[in-house]
Amino acid sequence: MSNFQVDLTNCDIEPIHIPGQIQSHGFLVVIDDEMSIQFHSDNINNFIAPVPDVLIGKSIGHIESLLDQDYQPDQAGS
């Protein structure tokens, strides 16, 4: 076990309370009880190859296979 201590003194100023905002180091995916993708945040294209709403209705495993492709958005189109 590590001796890591959590500092909760600034939780109230974290931007997670702002509706419509996703932190830049991740994306949001909403799935249903059958593990089917129902929604994803617009910034998902920063992490996986550009795919429009093709993901809607697909299994969450589909995203995992796309993440395994090591997509580099800054090199897209070059």
PDB file as gemmi writes it, atoms N, CA and C in Angstrom:
CRYST1    1.000    1.000    1.000  90.00  90.00  90.00 P 1                      
ATOM      1  N   MET A   1       0.837  -1.184   0.000  1.00  0.00           N  
ATOM      2  CA  MET A   1       0.000   0.000   0.000  1.00  0.00           C  
ATOM      3  C   MET A   1       0.877   1.241   0.000  1.00  0.00           C  
ATOM      4  N   SER A   2       0.460   2.242  -0.731  1.00  0.00           N  
ATOM      5  CA  SER A   2       1.200   3.500  -0.734  1.00  0.00           C  
ATOM      6  C   SER A   2       0.665   4.404   0.366  1.00  0.00           C  
ATOM      7  N   ASN A   3       1.421   5.414   0.677  1.00  0.00           N  
ATOM      8  CA  ASN A   3       1.016   6.386   1.689  1.00  0.00           C  
ATOM      9  C   ASN A   3       0.391   7.614   1.047  1.00  0.00           C  
ATOM     10  N   PHE A   4      -0.194   7.451  -0.120  1.00  0.00           N  
ATOM     11  CA  PHE A   4      -0.803   8.556  -0.847  1.00  0.00           C  
ATOM     12  C   PHE A   4      -1.978   9.114  -0.056  1.00  0.00           C  
ATOM     13  N   GLN A   5      -2.006  10.432   0.106  1.00  0.00           N  
ATOM     14  CA  GLN A   5      -3.114  11.080   0.799  1.00  0.00           C  
ATOM     15  C   GLN A   5      -3.869  11.967  -0.179  1.00  0.00           C  
ATOM     16  N   VAL A   6      -5.153  11.912  -0.098  1.00  0.00           N  
ATOM     17  CA  VAL A   6      -6.007  12.707  -0.972  1.00  0.00           C  
ATOM     18  C   VAL A   6      -6.230  14.075  -0.345  1.00  0.00           C  
ATOM     19  N   ASP A   7      -6.074  15.124  -1.160  1.00  0.00           N  
ATOM     20  CA  ASP A   7      -6.316  16.493  -0.705  1.00  0.00           C  
ATOM     21  C   ASP A   7      -7.664  16.944  -1.261  1.00  0.00           C  
ATOM     22  N   LEU A   8      -8.658  17.018  -0.411  1.00  0.00           N  
ATOM     23  CA  LEU A   8     -10.005  17.375  -0.840  1.00  0.00           C  
ATOM     24  C   LEU A   8     -10.327  18.848  -0.628  1.00  0.00           C  
ATOM     25  N   THR A   9      -9.322  19.652  -0.319  1.00  0.00           N  
ATOM     26  CA  THR A   9      -9.579  21.054   0.020  1.00  0.00           C  
ATOM     27  C   THR A   9     -10.035  21.893  -1.168  1.00  0.00           C  
ATOM     28  N   ASN A  10      -9.746  21.471  -2.390  1.00  0.00           N  
ATOM     29  CA  ASN A  10     -10.140  22.285  -3.544  1.00  0.00           C  
ATOM     30  C   ASN A  10     -11.183  21.612  -4.436  1.00  0.00           C  
ATOM     31  N   CYS A  11     -11.860  20.607  -3.950  1.00  0.00           N  
ATOM     32  CA  CYS A  11     -12.870  19.912  -4.764  1.00  0.00           C  
ATOM     33  C   CYS A  11     -13.974  20.847  -5.240  1.00  0.00           C  
ATOM     34  N   ASP A  12     -14.318  21.820  -4.419  1.00  0.00           N  
ATOM     35  CA  ASP A  12     -15.418  22.711  -4.777  1.00  0.00           C  
ATOM     36  C   ASP A  12     -15.088  23.650  -5.931  1.00  0.00           C  
ATOM     37  N   ILE A  13     -13.810  23.768  -6.302  1.00  0.00           N  
ATOM     38  CA  ILE A  13     -13.455  24.640  -7.425  1.00  0.00           C  
ATOM     39  C   ILE A  13     -13.106  23.856  -8.696  1.00  0.00           C  
ATOM     40  N   GLU A  14     -13.215  22.529  -8.641  1.00  0.00           N  
ATOM     41  CA  GLU A  14     -12.978  21.720  -9.834  1.00  0.00           C  
ATOM     42  C   GLU A  14     -14.081  22.006 -10.853  1.00  0.00           C  
ATOM     43  N   PRO A  15     -13.738  22.082 -12.145  1.00  0.00           N  
ATOM     44  CA  PRO A  15     -14.733  22.448 -13.165  1.00  0.00           C  
ATOM     45  C   PRO A  15     -15.730  21.344 -13.511  1.00  0.00           C  
ATOM     46  N   ILE A  16     -15.717  20.223 -12.786  1.00  0.00           N  
ATOM     47  CA  ILE A  16     -16.625  19.127 -13.132  1.00  0.00           C  
ATOM     48  C   ILE A  16     -18.086  19.473 -12.898  1.00  0.00           C  
ATOM     49  N   HIS A  17     -18.349  20.541 -12.200  1.00  0.00           N  
ATOM     50  CA  HIS A  17     -19.733  20.932 -11.935  1.00  0.00           C  
ATOM     51  C   HIS A  17     -20.338  21.768 -13.065  1.00  0.00           C  
ATOM     52  N   ILE A  18     -19.542  22.073 -14.073  1.00  0.00           N  
ATOM     53  CA  ILE A  18     -20.025  22.902 -15.183  1.00  0.00           C  
ATOM     54  C   ILE A  18     -20.665  21.987 -16.229  1.00  0.00           C  
ATOM     55  N   PRO A  19     -21.987  22.096 -16.415  1.00  0.00           N  
ATOM     56  CA  PRO A  19     -22.656  21.234 -17.401  1.00  0.00           C  
ATOM     57  C   PRO A  19     -22.101  21.449 -18.807  1.00  0.00           C  
ATOM     58  N   GLY A  20     -22.007  20.359 -19.553  1.00  0.00           N  
ATOM     59  CA  GLY A  20     -21.570  20.448 -20.938  1.00  0.00           C  
ATOM     60  C   GLY A  20     -20.068  20.449 -21.123  1.00  0.00           C  
ATOM     61  N   GLN A  21     -19.315  20.264 -20.081  1.00  0.00           N  
ATOM     62  CA  GLN A  21     -17.861  20.286 -20.184  1.00  0.00           C  
ATOM     63  C   GLN A  21     -17.281  18.905 -19.879  1.00  0.00           C  
ATOM     64  N   ILE A  22     -16.395  18.442 -20.741  1.00  0.00           N  
ATOM     65  CA  ILE A  22     -15.665  17.197 -20.532  1.00  0.00           C  
ATOM     66  C   ILE A  22     -14.202  17.569 -20.391  1.00  0.00           C  
ATOM     67  N   GLN A  23     -13.537  17.016 -19.390  1.00  0.00           N  
ATOM     68  CA  GLN A  23     -12.120  17.334 -19.205  1.00  0.00           C  
ATOM     69  C   GLN A  23     -11.333  16.875 -20.425  1.00  0.00           C  
ATOM     70  N   SER A  24     -10.289  17.609 -20.760  1.00  0.00           N  
ATOM     71  CA  SER A  24      -9.555  17.394 -22.014  1.00  0.00           C  
ATOM     72  C   SER A  24      -8.805  16.066 -22.075  1.00  0.00           C  
ATOM     73  N   HIS A  25      -8.609  15.400 -20.960  1.00  0.00           N  
ATOM     74  CA  HIS A  25      -7.858  14.143 -20.981  1.00  0.00           C  
ATOM     75  C   HIS A  25      -8.761  12.913 -21.077  1.00  0.00           C  
ATOM     76  N   GLY A  26     -10.022  13.111 -21.404  1.00  0.00           N  
ATOM     77  CA  GLY A  26     -10.937  11.981 -21.519  1.00  0.00           C  
ATOM     78  C   GLY A  26     -12.161  12.324 -22.339  1.00  0.00           C  
ATOM     79  N   PHE A  27     -13.018  11.331 -22.518  1.00  0.00           N  
ATOM     80  CA  PHE A  27     -14.272  11.542 -23.226  1.00  0.00           C  
ATOM     81  C   PHE A  27     -15.369  10.789 -22.486  1.00  0.00           C  
ATOM     82  N   LEU A  28     -16.608  11.119 -22.801  1.00  0.00           N  
ATOM     83  CA  LEU A  28     -17.760  10.530 -22.131  1.00  0.00           C  
ATOM     84  C   LEU A  28     -18.487   9.592 -23.079  1.00  0.00           C  
ATOM     85  N   VAL A  29     -18.830   8.424 -22.570  1.00  0.00           N  
ATOM     86  CA  VAL A  29     -19.623   7.463 -23.326  1.00  0.00           C  
ATOM     87  C   VAL A  29     -20.771   7.014 -22.427  1.00  0.00           C  
ATOM     88  N   VAL A  30     -21.976   7.033 -22.966  1.00  0.00           N  
ATOM     89  CA  VAL A  30     -23.150   6.567 -22.231  1.00  0.00           C  
ATOM     90  C   VAL A  30     -23.585   5.247 -22.849  1.00  0.00           C  
ATOM     91  N   ILE A  31     -23.719   4.229 -21.995  1.00  0.00           N  
ATOM     92  CA  ILE A  31     -24.154   2.915 -22.469  1.00  0.00           C  
ATOM     93  C   ILE A  31     -25.447   2.519 -21.756  1.00  0.00           C  
ATOM     94  N   ASP A  32     -26.186   1.617 -22.382  1.00  0.00           N  
ATOM     95  CA  ASP A  32     -27.397   1.111 -21.754  1.00  0.00           C  
ATOM     96  C   ASP A  32     -27.084  -0.190 -21.021  1.00  0.00           C  
ATOM     97  N   ASP A  33     -28.119  -0.826 -20.503  1.00  0.00           N  
ATOM     98  CA  ASP A  33     -27.908  -2.038 -19.713  1.00  0.00           C  
ATOM     99  C   ASP A  33     -27.440  -3.225 -20.545  1.00  0.00           C  
ATOM    100  N   GLU A  34     -27.479  -3.103 -21.856  1.00  0.00           N  
ATOM    101  CA  GLU A  34     -26.973  -4.160 -22.733  1.00  0.00           C  
ATOM    102  C   GLU A  34     -25.579  -3.834 -23.269  1.00  0.00           C  
ATOM    103  N   MET A  35     -24.939  -2.807 -22.684  1.00  0.00           N  
ATOM    104  CA  MET A  35     -23.587  -2.377 -23.055  1.00  0.00           C  
ATOM    105  C   MET A  35     -23.529  -1.799 -24.467  1.00  0.00           C  
ATOM    106  N   SER A  36     -24.637  -1.232 -24.910  1.00  0.00           N  
ATOM    107  CA  SER A  36     -24.732  -0.588 -26.217  1.00  0.00           C  
ATOM    108  C   SER A  36     -24.523   0.910 -26.049  1.00  0.00           C  
ATOM    109  N   ILE A  37     -23.732   1.512 -26.916  1.00  0.00           N  
ATOM    110  CA  ILE A  37     -23.439   2.942 -26.836  1.00  0.00           C  
ATOM    111  C   ILE A  37     -24.683   3.738 -27.232  1.00  0.00           C  
ATOM    112  N   GLN A  38     -25.094   4.637 -26.352  1.00  0.00           N  
ATOM    113  CA  GLN A  38     -26.259   5.477 -26.604  1.00  0.00           C  
ATOM    114  C   GLN A  38     -25.874   6.927 -26.900  1.00  0.00           C  
ATOM    115  N   PHE A  39     -24.707   7.350 -26.427  1.00  0.00           N  
ATOM    116  CA  PHE A  39     -24.251   8.731 -26.589  1.00  0.00           C  
ATOM    117  C   PHE A  39     -22.750   8.768 -26.374  1.00  0.00           C  
ATOM    118  N   HIS A  40     -22.086   9.727 -27.010  1.00  0.00           N  
ATOM    119  CA  HIS A  40     -20.675   9.993 -26.716  1.00  0.00           C  
ATOM    120  C   HIS A  40     -20.435  11.489 -26.840  1.00  0.00           C  
ATOM    121  N   SER A  41     -19.445  11.973 -26.117  1.00  0.00           N  
ATOM    122  CA  SER A  41     -19.119  13.399 -26.170  1.00  0.00           C  
ATOM    123  C   SER A  41     -18.474  13.738 -27.508  1.00  0.00           C  
ATOM    124  N   ASP A  42     -18.580  14.997 -27.891  1.00  0.00           N  
ATOM    125  CA  ASP A  42     -18.036  15.451 -29.176  1.00  0.00           C  
ATOM    126  C   ASP A  42     -16.529  15.283 -29.277  1.00  0.00           C  
ATOM    127  N   ASN A  43     -15.828  15.314 -28.147  1.00  0.00           N  
ATOM    128  CA  ASN A  43     -14.368  15.244 -28.191  1.00  0.00           C  
ATOM    129  C   ASN A  43     -13.833  13.823 -28.334  1.00  0.00           C  
ATOM    130  N   ILE A  44     -14.684  12.850 -28.569  1.00  0.00           N  
ATOM    131  CA  ILE A  44     -14.224  11.471 -28.726  1.00  0.00           C  
ATOM    132  C   ILE A  44     -13.268  11.351 -29.909  1.00  0.00           C  
ATOM    133  N   ASN A  45     -13.422  12.229 -30.914  1.00  0.00           N  
ATOM    134  CA  ASN A  45     -12.532  12.193 -32.084  1.00  0.00           C  
ATOM    135  C   ASN A  45     -11.100  12.589 -31.745  1.00  0.00           C  
ATOM    136  N   ASN A  46     -10.870  13.126 -30.552  1.00  0.00           N  
ATOM    137  CA  ASN A  46      -9.503  13.417 -30.121  1.00  0.00           C  
ATOM    138  C   ASN A  46      -8.779  12.160 -29.654  1.00  0.00           C  
ATOM    139  N   PHE A  47      -9.506  11.070 -29.490  1.00  0.00           N  
ATOM    140  CA  PHE A  47      -8.924   9.855 -28.930  1.00  0.00           C  
ATOM    141  C   PHE A  47      -8.999   8.658 -29.860  1.00  0.00           C  
ATOM    142  N   ILE A  48      -9.985   8.633 -30.729  1.00  0.00           N  
ATOM    143  CA  ILE A  48     -10.103   7.528 -31.683  1.00  0.00           C  
ATOM    144  C   ILE A  48     -10.311   8.118 -33.074  1.00  0.00           C  
ATOM    145  N   ALA A  49     -10.034   7.305 -34.086  1.00  0.00           N  
ATOM    146  CA  ALA A  49     -10.164   7.773 -35.469  1.00  0.00           C  
ATOM    147  C   ALA A  49     -11.519   8.425 -35.661  1.00  0.00           C  
ATOM    148  N   PRO A  50     -11.567   9.494 -36.418  1.00  0.00           N  
ATOM    149  CA  PRO A  50     -12.835  10.207 -36.591  1.00  0.00           C  
ATOM    150  C   PRO A  50     -13.956   9.281 -37.053  1.00  0.00           C  
ATOM    151  N   VAL A  51     -14.941   9.175 -36.218  1.00  0.00           N  
ATOM    152  CA  VAL A  51     -16.136   8.404 -36.552  1.00  0.00           C  
ATOM    153  C   VAL A  51     -17.340   9.217 -36.119  1.00  0.00           C  
ATOM    154  N   PRO A  52     -18.243   9.519 -37.047  1.00  0.00           N  
ATOM    155  CA  PRO A  52     -19.425  10.277 -36.641  1.00  0.00           C  
ATOM    156  C   PRO A  52     -20.307   9.412 -35.746  1.00  0.00           C  
ATOM    157  N   ASP A  53     -21.574   9.544 -35.794  1.00  0.00           N  
ATOM    158  CA  ASP A  53     -22.453   8.796 -34.901  1.00  0.00           C  
ATOM    159  C   ASP A  53     -22.569   7.326 -35.274  1.00  0.00           C  
ATOM    160  N   VAL A  54     -21.555   6.815 -35.946  1.00  0.00           N  
ATOM    161  CA  VAL A  54     -21.499   5.397 -36.290  1.00  0.00           C  
ATOM    162  C   VAL A  54     -21.425   4.550 -35.023  1.00  0.00           C  
ATOM    163  N   LEU A  55     -20.908   5.109 -33.950  1.00  0.00           N  
ATOM    164  CA  LEU A  55     -20.760   4.360 -32.704  1.00  0.00           C  
ATOM    165  C   LEU A  55     -22.091   4.111 -32.003  1.00  0.00           C  
ATOM    166  N   ILE A  56     -23.069   4.963 -32.241  1.00  0.00           N  
ATOM    167  CA  ILE A  56     -24.355   4.833 -31.565  1.00  0.00           C  
ATOM    168  C   ILE A  56     -24.975   3.476 -31.918  1.00  0.00           C  
ATOM    169  N   GLY A  57     -25.315   2.715 -30.885  1.00  0.00           N  
ATOM    170  CA  GLY A  57     -25.898   1.389 -31.072  1.00  0.00           C  
ATOM    171  C   GLY A  57     -24.885   0.261 -31.069  1.00  0.00           C  
ATOM    172  N   LYS A  58     -23.604   0.587 -31.205  1.00  0.00           N  
ATOM    173  CA  LYS A  58     -22.556  -0.442 -31.189  1.00  0.00           C  
ATOM    174  C   LYS A  58     -22.243  -0.858 -29.753  1.00  0.00           C  
ATOM    175  N   SER A  59     -21.595  -1.987 -29.608  1.00  0.00           N  
ATOM    176  CA  SER A  59     -21.156  -2.472 -28.301  1.00  0.00           C  
ATOM    177  C   SER A  59     -19.998  -1.615 -27.796  1.00  0.00           C  
ATOM    178  N   ILE A  60     -19.895  -1.467 -26.492  1.00  0.00           N  
ATOM    179  CA  ILE A  60     -18.797  -0.699 -25.892  1.00  0.00           C  
ATOM    180  C   ILE A  60     -17.442  -1.299 -26.290  1.00  0.00           C  
ATOM    181  N   GLY A  61     -17.411  -2.586 -26.576  1.00  0.00           N  
ATOM    182  CA  GLY A  61     -16.180  -3.232 -27.021  1.00  0.00           C  
ATOM    183  C   GLY A  61     -15.652  -2.664 -28.324  1.00  0.00           C  
ATOM    184  N   HIS A  62     -16.534  -2.081 -29.117  1.00  0.00           N  
ATOM    185  CA  HIS A  62     -16.111  -1.465 -30.382  1.00  0.00           C  
ATOM    186  C   HIS A  62     -15.154  -0.307 -30.113  1.00  0.00           C  
ATOM    187  N   ILE A  63     -15.420   0.477 -29.080  1.00  0.00           N  
ATOM    188  CA  ILE A  63     -14.528   1.585 -28.725  1.00  0.00           C  
ATOM    189  C   ILE A  63     -13.183   1.050 -28.273  1.00  0.00           C  
ATOM    190  N   GLU A  64     -13.208  -0.032 -27.511  1.00  0.00           N  
ATOM    191  CA  GLU A  64     -11.947  -0.615 -27.049  1.00  0.00           C  
ATOM    192  C   GLU A  64     -11.074  -1.028 -28.230  1.00  0.00           C  
ATOM    193  N   SER A  65     -11.671  -1.615 -29.244  1.00  0.00           N  
ATOM    194  CA  SER A  65     -10.876  -2.018 -30.410  1.00  0.00           C  
ATOM    195  C   SER A  65     -10.326  -0.802 -31.149  1.00  0.00           C  
ATOM    196  N   LEU A  66     -11.088   0.305 -31.183  1.00  0.00           N  
ATOM    197  CA  LEU A  66     -10.597   1.527 -31.820  1.00  0.00           C  
ATOM    198  C   LEU A  66      -9.470   2.157 -31.009  1.00  0.00           C  
ATOM    199  N   LEU A  67      -9.562   2.105 -29.689  1.00  0.00           N  
ATOM    200  CA  LEU A  67      -8.502   2.655 -28.841  1.00  0.00           C  
ATOM    201  C   LEU A  67      -7.205   1.877 -29.005  1.00  0.00           C  
ATOM    202  N   ASP A  68      -7.314   0.583 -29.277  1.00  0.00           N  
ATOM    203  CA  ASP A  68      -6.128  -0.249 -29.470  1.00  0.00           C  
ATOM    204  C   ASP A  68      -5.356   0.121 -30.732  1.00  0.00           C  
ATOM    205  N   GLN A  69      -5.951   0.917 -31.621  1.00  0.00           N  
ATOM    206  CA  GLN A  69      -5.294   1.297 -32.872  1.00  0.00           C  
ATOM    207  C   GLN A  69      -4.308   2.440 -32.705  1.00  0.00           C  
ATOM    208  N   ASP A  70      -4.171   2.986 -31.498  1.00  0.00           N  
ATOM    209  CA  ASP A  70      -3.199   4.043 -31.201  1.00  0.00           C  
ATOM    210  C   ASP A  70      -3.337   5.227 -32.151  1.00  0.00           C  
ATOM    211  N   TYR A  71      -4.520   5.792 -32.206  1.00  0.00           N  
ATOM    212  CA  TYR A  71      -4.828   6.930 -33.072  1.00  0.00           C  
ATOM    213  C   TYR A  71      -4.079   8.175 -32.621  1.00  0.00           C  
ATOM    214  N   GLN A  72      -3.482   8.906 -33.568  1.00  0.00           N  
ATOM    215  CA  GLN A  72      -2.760  10.151 -33.311  1.00  0.00           C  
ATOM    216  C   GLN A  72      -3.498  11.279 -34.024  1.00  0.00           C  
ATOM    217  N   PRO A  73      -4.383  12.020 -33.324  1.00  0.00           N  
ATOM    218  CA  PRO A  73      -5.194  13.030 -34.019  1.00  0.00           C  
ATOM    219  C   PRO A  73      -4.393  14.129 -34.692  1.00  0.00           C  
ATOM    220  N   ASP A  74      -3.217  14.464 -34.183  1.00  0.00           N  
ATOM    221  CA  ASP A  74      -2.414  15.520 -34.799  1.00  0.00           C  
ATOM    222  C   ASP A  74      -1.783  15.063 -36.113  1.00  0.00           C  
ATOM    223  N   GLN A  75      -1.799  13.755 -36.382  1.00  0.00           N  
ATOM    224  CA  GLN A  75      -1.238  13.238 -37.624  1.00  0.00           C  
ATOM    225  C   GLN A  75      -2.331  12.855 -38.621  1.00  0.00           C  
ATOM    226  N   ALA A  76      -3.596  13.039 -38.236  1.00  0.00           N  
ATOM    227  CA  ALA A  76      -4.704  12.677 -39.122  1.00  0.00           C  
ATOM    228  C   ALA A  76      -4.667  13.547 -40.374  1.00  0.00           C  
ATOM    229  N   GLY A  77      -4.882  12.921 -41.479  1.00  0.00           N  
ATOM    230  CA  GLY A  77      -4.921  13.648 -42.742  1.00  0.00           C  
ATOM    231  C   GLY A  77      -3.560  13.993 -43.307  1.00  0.00           C  
ATOM    232  N   SER A  78      -2.478  13.525 -42.681  1.00  0.00           N  
ATOM    233  CA  SER A  78      -1.149  13.827 -43.234  1.00  0.00           C  
ATOM    234  C   SER A  78      -0.592  12.650 -43.995  1.00  0.00           C  
TER     235      SER A  78                                                      
END                                                                             
